[in-house]
Amino acid sequence: MTTKTTTKYNPHVPATKTKGLTDKQKEMLDRHAKKHSKKHIDKMIFVMKKEGKSFTAAHKIALAKVGK
């Protein structure tokens, strides 16, 4: 058997949008985007960058404003 290596693919979080976020936030968004909509992720990025909120706070705001 051969082992298959997969590259990380995430259409929701382009690198140009996450400029200014920490590496940890980017990593968490990559994993998070697999379960949430593009609108949800975009709202989270906006809140983290513009309002300086944490990942958890941004997630709660995005859930309330946009939904899953």
C-alpha atoms as one frame of an Amber mdcrd trajectory, in Angstrom:
protein
   0.000   0.000   0.000   1.131   3.499  -0.708   0.421   6.371   1.579  -1.360
   9.259   0.003  -0.304  12.728   0.983  -2.942  15.388   0.702  -2.426  19.071
   0.496  -4.565  21.392   2.535  -7.270  22.884   0.365  -9.690  25.408   1.701
 -11.634  27.584  -0.713 -13.032  29.750   2.078  -9.879  31.288   3.522  -7.544
  32.850   0.961  -4.229  34.134   2.266  -4.997  37.671   1.085  -7.952  37.919
   3.468  -6.072  36.680   6.525  -3.233  39.183   6.327  -2.785  40.685   9.771
  -4.010  37.657  11.700  -1.715  35.548  13.823  -0.501  32.168  12.588  -2.630
  30.433  15.214  -5.762  32.298  14.072  -5.059  31.349  10.453  -4.579  27.706
  11.400  -7.784  27.668  13.419  -9.709  29.318  10.574  -8.493  26.665   8.135
  -9.920  23.917  10.315 -13.010  25.929  11.193 -13.926  26.750   7.581 -14.644
  23.118   6.800 -17.750  23.247   8.986 -19.008  26.781   8.328 -20.164  28.905
   5.412 -18.093  31.446   3.533 -20.197  34.274   5.016 -19.524  32.991   8.531
 -15.763  32.857   7.948 -15.703  36.276   6.266 -17.560  37.793   9.221 -15.123
  36.200  11.654 -12.128  37.554   9.738 -13.688  41.026   9.654 -14.377  41.015
  13.408 -10.907  39.722  14.303  -9.122  42.235  12.077 -11.231  45.378  12.484
 -12.483  45.003  16.050  -9.510  43.111  17.469 -11.674  40.375  18.978 -10.463
  36.890  19.828 -11.286  33.836  17.744 -13.986  32.692  20.182 -15.600  36.131
  20.417 -15.553  36.470  16.624 -17.168  33.039  16.277 -20.002  33.964  18.651
 -20.620  37.225  16.801 -20.602  35.459  13.422 -23.074  32.848  14.665 -25.432
  35.558  15.897 -25.200  37.774  12.780 -24.769  35.261   9.939 -25.492  31.801
  11.304 -23.585  28.647  10.518
